[in-house]
Amino acid sequence: MCNADVRTAAKNAGVFLYQVAAAMGISEPTMTRKLRFELPDEEKQNIFETISKIASNRINNKEV
């Protein structure tokens, strides 16, 4: 499966992909299509940072 590391990171952080998409300013279907093929490391890093931000905001009871 492509981008398994991204999917696993989101799942382990308790973050849904639709939340990542919204925080990145893209639609959920666009996010899903992006994950169909392996992403460049730069783009993955941006997604990992977004996941981390969402997870930490949730811990602090804040919405992104």
Order of alpha helices (4+ residues) and beta strands (2+ residues): alpha-alpha-alpha-alpha
